[in-house]
Amino acid sequence: MTDRAVTRTFRAARDFLLEHRLDYDAARAGFSWPELTGINWASDWFDALAEGNDAAALRVVEDDGSERRLSFSELARRSTRVAAWLAEHGVRRGDSVMLMLGNTPELWEISLACAKLGAVVVPTATLISARELLDRCERGAVRHVVAAAADAARLAVLAPAIRRVLVGPSAAAGLAADELAAAGGAQPALDYLPAAEHDSSAFEPAATAADELLMLYFTSGTTAQPKLVEHTHYSAPVGHLSTMYWIGLRPGDTHLNVSSPGWAKHGWSSFFAPWNAGATVLAYNYARFDARALLDVLVGCQVTTFCAPPTVWRMLIQQPLGDWQVQLREAVSAGEPLNPEVIERVRQAWGITVRDGFGQTETTAVVGNTPGQPVKPGSMGRALPGYRVTLLDPLPAGGAGAGEAVAGDGEISVDLADGGRGVMAGYRVARAGALERPQRHYRTGDIASIDADGYITYVGRADDVFKSSDYRVSPFELESVLIEHEAVAEAAVVPSPDALRLSVPKAYVALVAGSEPSAELAASIFGFVRDRVPPYKRVRRLAFVELPKTISGKIRRVELREAEARWRRDHGEERATLEYWEADVAT
């Protein structure tokens, strides 16, 4: 049953942000996180929003152009039936349920169902390895796994006690008997097909506490082993009011977010933020990314708000964007900072400004360029309503303590004593149930600068920024220059050990289609950067490569740094394959 008092309190906070969508100063000054000791967002907000609401809550468009559509009212009913079905099959409040599904409607209705039950959702990418699957199940204390029937054989590595639920073609039609037996563990795998028609007349949603666990997310692991992040029934759904505000979502919008299920960004922009606003979630379920096909979806589905990571934006600008007459009102980017060159190309083609934003798996949107506000080139915006951001003196590796606020570059940190309710409960560490909680500040590990107007400019991950001849070098700054070169699609800059300068900037470069690696092209890129940055920041070495990425699409600079250090240690100044030094090709 919906708690009407909770619904009213949540709605009042949401409506305040909608009312001041274009007035950043008023939103910052007047917004406060709603005071809630208990909330079950799926029943107290989504079900309340769904009453008598036949507008589309979810549209899933397939590669072939076919579409499945569910209204708010239909999705509310289906998710309650699924919750009752899961309960009948042993899912209990507090159980961890791994969801290893693609962009299918079942992903959304099962997520809502688990929330209604008080179960803990563990979103998981479908492309993870068997080793990663085992690790996630162990660290997340997973008791139930929901996966596509086509992936049933992959579940054979799991402990027999873990209950399997298979979504898609029925077991009898789609799987051999030995595959089913392997997938089923200690008991036969459950066919999900009857779940959405199950009798839910006796089901009552759990009255969950605000600080009760709702989500377990694994970080993408760009710099280390993925961490396990705990989010509560408050920090994730209520916390994403800030994300709703940053995107500029309004009731009735059609919002498309390019993000793979299993990662926090999918929860950000394909679940909580749009439905906080009462917007339609549009998911494009493609097997292989195609920039032109995505642009066709933007036009054909009349998308009004759009979010994509920098990797996708960089692919899109390789197309003649002006050929697609989009109806976008808002366009945003998150995951990594967006290079100014990309923003300008989109503005020239569509007349809209792609607005950058910043947050992490551990948080909701913390910093952003918001609708209707000036955008400063290179800046990712200002602290969002509900957040107080401070730049602290970075701590040494393994260090502890509060740290001091700094006037220059510092570590982006959220003041938890003054808001920040969208920050995680903490990291789950070694033994299940143990929690490493942030203290007075949550430190992001990202370095930035801030100007007199409060605009924050990203410098880089604390682990990525390096010294060259005693000058501090920001990889992101150099990468932004590199991708302005017509042949460069993406770039990553890391330190290359050097006897004289300690280290020099080395660029790993991925080329646009039609460009081929050569000494001449390397000379062109060196010269291009040389003309645009001070001498101490110049890229001195360059290699043409396919950039290593996490399965969520982020560049793994740590892998490049380690590989470069090993090569120099073992081979000295010997050039690697397709590697060029500025001195080799100087003109």
N, C-alpha and C positions, 0 to 999 in steps of 0.2 A: 504494500500500500504506500502511496506517495505521502511524504511528510510535507504538508502544505506550508508550514512555517519555514522549513528549509528552502522550499521552492521560492517563496516570496523573498527571503533574504538573498538568495543567490541571484534571482532576477533583478533585484534592486541594484546590486553591484554591477551586473552585466549592463543593465539599461543606462546606468550612469556613463559607462565607457562608450556605449553606442551614441548617446546624446552628445558627447564631447569628442567624437571620432576625429574631428578636424581641428580641435583646440587642445594642443598638447599641454600648454601651461595649466589650463583648467583641469584637465584630466589628471595631471601629476599632483596638483595641489589638493584636489577634492576626493580622489579615489582612496579607499581603504579596503583591505581584504575583508570579505564578509566574515563575521564572527559565527562560527559553526563548530559545535562540539561533536556533531554527528552529521554525516551526509552519505547517501548512496546515490551518486550522480546518475546512475543508469535508471533508477526508479524515481528519485526526487526531482531530477531535472529532465532527462530524456523522455520518460513516460509522461510527465506533465506537459512537456512541449508537444507530445504526440497526440494528445487527446483531441479527437475530431480533426486532426491535421492530415489531410490527404496529399499535401505537397511532397515532392520527392525528397527523401532523406539521403538516398544512395542511388547512384547510377554507376554501373560497371560496364564499360565499353570494351569489347574484345577486338583482337587484331582484325577479324573479318568484318567488323562494323556492327555486329549484333550487340544487343544491349539488354541488361537486366536492370530493372528499376524497382525499388521498394519505397513506399511512402513512409512517413514518420509513424503513422498509426499502425501500418502493417508490420514494420520492423519492431515496434514496441511489443506487439502481440507475439510475433515469432520468437523474439528473444526471451520472453517470459516462458513460452512453451519449451524452448531449448533449456532454460534454467531448470525447469521441473524435470525434464528428461535426464539432464546431467545428474541432478540430485538422486533420482531413482537408480542411477547406475554408479553411485558411490562417490560422487564429487561432493566434498564437504567444505564448509566455511574454513578458510585458511589454507586449503589445499593449493599447491602450485600446479597450474595447468599450462603446459607448453603448447603454444599455437604455432605450428610450422606450416603456414598456408600462404598462398599467393593472394593476389587481389581478386578474391572471390567473395560474393555476398556473405557466405558463411563466416568469413573472418570477422565481419562486423557484428553479426548477430550472436556469435559465440562470445565475443569480447563483452558485449552488453550482458549476456546471460551470466557469465562468470562474475561480473560486478554485482549483479542482482543476488547471486548466491553468496557473495562474500569470499569467493575463491580468488586466488592470486594469479594474474595473467603473466605468463613468461613469453613475450613475443620473440620469435626466432626465425631468422632468415632460412629460406629453403635450400640455399646453396652451401650451408656449412658442412664441414667434413664430419666423418664418423667420430673422430677424436674430439672435435669441438662439441658435437652433439652429446657425447658422454660427459664431457666436462660441464656443460650447462645443466644437464640433468642432475649431476652430483652436487654442484654448488648451489643450484636453485632448489634442491630437495624436491624435485619434480615427481609427482605421483600419477599424473595423467598426461598423455601426449595426443594432440589432435593434429592429424596430418592428411595430406591428399592421399587417396587410395593408390595413386601411381607411385607414391614414395613408400609404400608399405614395407618393401624389402629392406629399406634403409633402417627401419626400426628394430631389426633383428639384433643389433648390438646392445640394445637397452636391457636393463635388468628385468627379469620376468615379471616382477611384481608391479611394474609400471603398466597401467591400463592404457590401451591404444584405442583411439577413435579414428575411423577412416572416413574422409569426406570425398565425395565424387561418385564415379561409377560404382555400383553396388559390388560387394565382395564377390558374390557368385558370378557376376557378369564380367568383372574386370580382372580377377586375380586367380592364379593357380592355387590349388589346395596347399602346396608346400609353402608358397609365399604367405598365405594367410596364417598358417601355423607359426611360421617364423615371426610374423608381425604381431601375433597375438600374445606372446609371452606366456604367462601362467594361465591365461584364460583367453578365449577367442576375441579377436578384435571386434569392436562394435561398428556396425554400419550406421552412419549418421543420418541416413535418408529419412527415417521416421521422426526425427527429433522435433522438427518445426511444426508437426501436427499433434504433438503429445498433449494429453490433458493437463492443463495447468490450473484447474479450478481451485485446487487446495494449496497452491503455491503462494508463499508470502516472501517478498524480498527481505534480505538481511538488513537489519538496522545497524549499519556499520558506523563505527566511530571515525571521526575525521582523521585521526592518526593511525588508523588501521591500514595494514598493507594491502595495496591494490595491484601494483605492477612491479615486476622484476625485469629490468633492462640490462643487457650487456652493452658496454661501450664498444666502439668500433675498433679499438686497439691500434690507433695510428702510431703510438709511441711505445707501447708496452702491451703486456697481456691484458685482454679485456677485463674491466672491472665489473662487478655486479652491483647495480644501483637499485635501491629500494625507493619506490614512490608510494605515497599513501592515497587514500580516497580524497584527500584535500590537495596535496601538492600537485598531482597530475591534472585532474579535471578542473578544479577551481583555479589552480595556478595558471592554466592555459587561457584565462581571461586576458593575461598580458599578451599572449600570442594572437588571440582574436583581435586585440587592439592594434598590434603592430601590422598585421596583414591588412587591416581595414575592412574586415568582414561585416556584412549586414544581413539581416533576415532576407531570404529569397535569393541570395547570391548562388551562383554555381561555381564551386571552388575546385580547381584541379591542382593536385600536389603530385610532383614527380618524386617518389620515394618508395623504396622497396619495403614491404612488410617485414617486421622483425627488428626494425630500428626505431629509435625514439622519434625521429623526424616524422615517421608515418603516423605515430600517435599525436604529435603536435598538430599536423595540418591535414590529416585525413580522418581524424576522429574527434578529438576534443574541441579544438578551436572552431571548426565550422559548425558543429552542433551546439556549442555554446551560443553561437550567433543565430542559430536557426537557419543555416545555409545548407545547400545541397552538396554532399560530398560526391565528386566525380572521380572515378578511378579508371585509368587506362591500363588494361591488363594485356600488355604486349609480351611476346616471347623474346624479341630482340629489339633493342632501341633503334628507332628510325626517326630522324629529326623532322623529315617532311610529313610523315604520318602523324607525329605529335602535333605539328602545326595544323594539319587538317582537322584533328580532334578539337583543338582550341577554337577553330572557326565553326565547325559543324555542330558542336555541342553548346555554342554560344556561351563560352566560359567568361565569367566576369572578373574572377580573381584567380591568380596563378602563382604558384610557388615552385621553384626548381633550384637544384644545387648549381654551383658555378660550372661544374663539368657539363651539365645539360645546356646552360646558357651559352657556353663556349661552342658547343656543337650547333646550337640554333643560329648563331650569327654567321655561320659559314653558309647559310642559306640566304636567298634574297628575301628577307623578312617582309619587305613591302608588298610582296605578291600575296600575302595572306591578310585579309581584312578582318582583324580580330576585333572583338567587342570588349576587350579588357579595360577595366577601370583601375585595377591594382595589380602590380606585378612585384614579387619579392624574391629574395634569394637568401639562403642560409646553408650552413654546413661548413663552409670555408668562406673567407672574405671574397667578394666579387671584384674583379679588376675593373678600374675606371673605363678602360677601353670598351669592355662589353656593355657597360651601362650606356655609353654614348652611342654605340651602334644601334641598340634597341630604341633609344630616344629618336634617332634620326629616322628609323623605319616606322615606328608606331606612335611616336609623339607622347610616350609615357616614360616615366623614370622608374627603372628597377630599383627598389629600395632594399638595402642590405639590412640584415638583422643578425643578432648574435645570441646564442644560447648553447646549451650542451645537453647530453643525455641526462646529466645531473640536475638540470633546471628546465624551466619553461623559457620563453623568450625574455631576455634580460635587457638587452640594448637593441635599439632599432631606429631607423629612419621611418617616421610615422606619416600617415596620409596628411596632405595639405601643408607640410612643413618644409622649410628650405633643406636641401640636401647639399652638404659640402663635399666636394670631390675627395674621394679617398676615405671619408669617414663612414663608419657603420651606424652613426646616429647617437642618440642620447638614452640615458636610463629610462626604461619603460615604467608606466604607472605601477606602483606597488613595489618597486625596487629602488634601493639606494646603493649605488655603485661607487666603490672607492678603489683608487690605485694604490696598492701597497708595495713596499720594498720587497722584491722577490726573496724568498727564503732559499738558503743553500739546499742542495740535494739532501733529502732526508731530514731537513731542518724542521723545527716546530716553533710555535709562538705566534703572537698576533701580528707582528710586523708593524712598521710605521707607514703612515700615508706619505706619499712622495709627490713633488711638484712636477717632476719629469716623467719619464717612462716608468711604469710600474705594472704589477700584476693585477689584472681585473678581478675584483673581489666584491662579493655581495655582503652587505651589512645585514646580518640576520637579526640583530636587535631592533632594526627599524624596517620591518617588512620582510620581503624575500620569501613569502610563503610558498612560492613555487619551487623552492630548492628541495632536493631529495631529503629523505630521512637520514640517509647515510649509505656507505658501502658495506655490503655483506662481506665479511672477511672469513678467513680459513675455516672455522667451524660454523656449521649452519646455525643461524640465529644470532651470531655475534655481529655487532654493528659498529662501524667507525663513523661517528657523527661529526659533521662540521661544527665548529665552536662559534665564537663571536662573528667570524667571517667565513664564508665559503670562498676558497681560493680556486680560481678556474685553471691556473697554469698557463694563461694567455697573457702576453705583454701588450700594453697599449699606451697611448698618450691621450691627454684630454686638454681641450682648449678652454678659453674663458667662458664660452657659451655652453659648455658641458658636452660638446661633441667629442666622441671617442674614436680614435683612429687606431686600427689594429697594427701591431708591429710583427707579432709572430708568437708561436708557441715558445714558452720559456726554454724548452729543449732544443728549439730550432735556431734561435738567435745566436750568433757566434761572433768572435773577435777576429779581425784581420788587421795586422799592423797596429794593434791597439785601438782600432776603430770598431764600433759595434755595427754589425751588418744584419739588416732585416731581410730574410729570404722573400717575404711577401712583396716588399717594395721592388726588388729586382725582378721577381716573377711577373709583376704587373707591367713592367717595361718590356720584358721579353715577349709577352703575348701580343703586344702591339705590332710586332714584326709580322708581315703578311704570311710567312711560311710556318709560324709557330702556332700550334693548337693549344698546347699546355706545356708548362715548365715547372721544374722543382729545383731550387737552389740549395746546396749544402756546402759545408766547409770541406776543402780539399787540403790535407796537410802540406805545409810548405816550410822548408828549412829557414827561409829568410823572414817571411811574414807571419809565421805560426800557422796560418791557413789563408787560403784565397777562395773567393766564391767560384763554385763550379755549377754550371747549369746542366741539368738533364732535360732534354728537349724532345717532345713528341710533335711531329710535323702534321700539317693539314694534308688532306688527301691531294695527291698530285705533286707533292714536293718530295725530293729525294735527298738523302744525306750526301754531303760533299764538302771538300775543303773550301770551295767557293762560297757555299751557303754558310758555313761556319764563320768565314771572314765577314760576310754580310751581317750576321747576327752580332758578332763582336763589335763591329763598327757602329751598328744601330744602338747598342747599349752604351758604348763609349760616348756617343754624342748626347746622351740623355742623363747621365749620372756623374757624380764627382769621381775623380780618379781612384780614390780609396775604395769605392764600391764596385769598381768595374768587374764584370765577369771575366776571369782569366783562363778558365778551362770550360770545355763544353763537350757533351756526349749526346749523340742521337740514340734514343732508346724508346721502348714501350714502358711507360711509367708504372711501377708497382702500386696497386691500390688495394684497399680493403674491399670486401664484398659490398659495402655500402657506398663505394665510389670515391672515398677519400684517398689522396696520395699518401703513401707510406714513406715519408721523408726519412724516418728512422732507418728503414731498410737501405736507402740510398747512402745515408751517412755511414752506416756500418760497412757497407760494401766498399765505399771509397776509402775508408780508413784501412781496411784489410789490404786492398790493392796497393796502396802507397807503402804500407809496411812490407809487403812481400815483393813488390816490383819497382819500388823507387819511382823514378821519373819515366819509366816505360809507359807508353800510351796504350790504353785499352782499345778494344774494337770500336771503331767509329768515334773515337775521342780526338779532340783537337785542342791545342793550347793556343792562346792568343799569339804567342811568339812564333808559332809554327806558320801562321797564316797572315801575319802582319803585312799591311799594305801601306 
